[in-house]
Amino acid sequence: MVSVALSYFLFWPAFYLFSRKPSGYKNMNRLRRVWGFVSSGLAGFFFRYEYEEAIDWSRPYIICPNHTSSLDIAAMCLLVKNDYCFIGKDTLKDGLVTGLFFRTVDIPVDRDSKMSSYRAFKMAAEKIQQGTSVIIFPEGKISDDYPPVLHEFKNGPFKLAIDLKVPIIPVSSINAWKMLWDDGIKYGTKPGICNFYVHKPIDTTDLTSADADALRDEVYAIINQRFDSNKLVTEML
């Protein structure tokens, strides 16, 4: 937390400058990648990615990772090689560190409000049409269980992918929870390498809105199979 806070305030003047106009948002995101690497690296956290197949980053995607650690956010910033944004809960607009991003490049949503969800959907559609990838944690939260389990997914990312005919990339966060579960306060932290498995993109071209539940269940099974098998090995060790 200290590493994130100190490095954020070092980068803040540049973040603020880039946030003043939409033309600066891409540079703001590029700088966020650097910040993610620096803030994690100073605390001893590094990221390793294994790919099922090479990703063509010349096109946008919807990125769907499971969520077990605050480290997942920095990891996604470093994973995505084109322009990107997060969709997250509305309260992040008021966060000391997250507020600047969720008032500019990222998309806040109040899941209890149909109007807020509709606005978020429209904003995400505009971002994707501009070539921006959208990162959504489909669980909507970090698991309250320790060791973490994969909770049911929200339907939003899958409806969005089908409506916009954009591929989904499932990502399994394998062991970040072992380094830092949630915010690290309850069980502490330890430095190490956090492993992520990047599954091949799922094409949505031929899917209709009636297929949203099936797509959600498919992505859930893909992520959970890799996460569960690796979690079992980790626990045995």
N, C-alpha and C positions, 0 to 999 in steps of 0.2 A: 504493500500500500504506500509506503514511503517512497519507494522507487518510482511508482506510477505518478504520485503527486509531485515529487521534485522534478522529474523529467517533463511532466506536463507544463509546469510553470516556466521551465526553460524554453519549451517550444511555443508557449502561449502567444508571444508577440507575432510570430509567423502565422500561427493558426488564425489569430484574430484578423490579421491583414488579409489572408486568403478568404476569410468568411464574409467579407464585406460585400462581395459581388458573386453571383453565380458563376461568372467566368473564372473565378479562383478556386472553385470547389474541387476540381481535379487535382490541383496542386496541394490543396488541403488534405486530400486522401493520400496522395503520395507521401506527404510528410507524416501522416498517421501511420503508414507502414514503418517508416523509420522510427517513430516514437514507440510503436509496438515492439520492435526488435530491441531498442535501447532499454526501455523500461523493464522488459522481461529478462534480457541478458544481464543487466546489472544485478538482478536478484537471483541469477543462476538458472533461469529457465530458458530452454532452447527447444526448437520444434523440428520434428522430422516427419516428412510426408512420404507415404507409399501410395503409388497410383496403380489402379487396376488397368488403366490405359492412359495414354497421353491426352491432355486436355487442349483443345483449340481455343485459346483465349482471345481470338479475334471476334468472338460473338458473345453475347450476354447469356447468363444462366441464372437460375434460382438455386442458390446454395443452401442445402438443408443439413446442418450438423446437429448431433445430439449435444446436450449442454450439461456438463458436470463441474465446470470450473470457470472462474473469471478469466483464466488464461485462454479459453476458447475464443475470446473476442480478438485478442492480439494475434492468435494463430490464424484466424480467418482473414484478417487484414493482410497477413503475409502470404497466405495461400493464393488469394485471387489476384491475377496478374493484369486484369483490365480494370476499368473504373468500377466502383462498387458503392453500395450503401447498405445499411442495416435497417430492418424493420424491428422496432422494439416497443415496449410498453410506454405509455404516454408520460409516466412520472419521470422518465429519463431526461425529459426536457429541463427538469429542475435540478439535475445532478450537477455537482461542482465540476466534475470532469466531463461527463457525458452531455451536459446541457448545450454547449456550443455546437456540437455535432448534430444533436437532434433538433436544433432550431435551424439547421442549414442543410447539410448533405444527407442526413439520415431521416427516416420516416417514423414519427411517433404514432401509436394507435392505442385508443381506449377500447379494449375488446368488449366492454359492456355497452358500447354505443354503436348502433348500426350506422349512424351518420359518420362517426370517426372511422369506422372500418371501411366505409365506402370511399371516403377521402383518401385513406391510406392506399386502397386498391388503385384509385385513379393516379395517385402520385407514383406508385410502383410501376404502373403501366407506362407512364411517361418516361420514367427512368430507363426501363428496359428498351423502349423504342429508340432511346438515345444511345443505346449500346452499353448501358450500365448494368452490371450484375447486381442482384438483390440477395442479401444474406438474411435468412430467417431461421431462428431456432424453433422448430415446430412444436417442441414441448411447451414453449412459452415461459419456461422457468428452469432453474437448476433444481434437480431432484432433492427432496428433503431427506431421502434415505442415504445411509452410509453403511456399506458401499452403495453407490448410486444404482438405481434401476432406470430403465427407459420408460418414461411415462407416455400416455397416449398422446397422439399428435393432433394439433388443431388442423382444420380443413383448409384454412386460408391459402397457404403456399401452393397447394395442389390445384385448387380452383383457379388461382392466378396463373399457374403454369399452363393449364389446359386452355384457358380463355385466350392467353397471349401466344400459345403454341411455342413456348420457350422450354428448352430442356431443363431437367432438374438434376443436380449433382448431389447425391447423398454423401455425407462425410461422417465417418465414425471417429469420434474423439475417444481414444483407447485408454490412456492412462494418465491424463492430465489431473484427474481427481486424486491420484496417488501423490502427486506433487503439491497440489493445492486444491482441496475440495471447497467448492463455493467460494467464499472470500478468504479462506484459510484461518479464520479466527478460532473455530472450534477445535480443529485437529492439527493446527500448525501447518508448516510448509517444509519442503526439502527441495534442494536444487536437483535438476536432472533434465533429461530429454523427454519431452512429451510427444507421443506418437499419434499420428492421424492417418487413417486410411481413406483415400479419396476414391470412391467408387466411380465406375463409368457413368456418363450422363444417360439419363432416361429420356427418350424422345417422346414428346406429347403431341406430335403433329396429327395423328389419327384418333386422338382421344376426344371425347365429348364431356360435357358437364356431368353426365350420368356415371362417368368413370372416375370421378374425383375420389370417392371413398376407396375404390380398388387401388388407385395410385397411392393414396396415403398409406394403405396397409402394405403395399409392396415396398415403399421406401422404409417404413417402420421395420419390416422383416429384414431388409438388406442391412440397415444400420445395426439392428439388434443382434443379428447373427455374428457380425464381426466384433461388436462391443462385448457381448456376453462370453464368447469363446476366449477372448483375450483377458477379460476380467477374471475368468475362472483360473486361467494359468497364472495370472499375477497374484491372486489370492493364495494359490497353492505354494507359490514361491515365497 
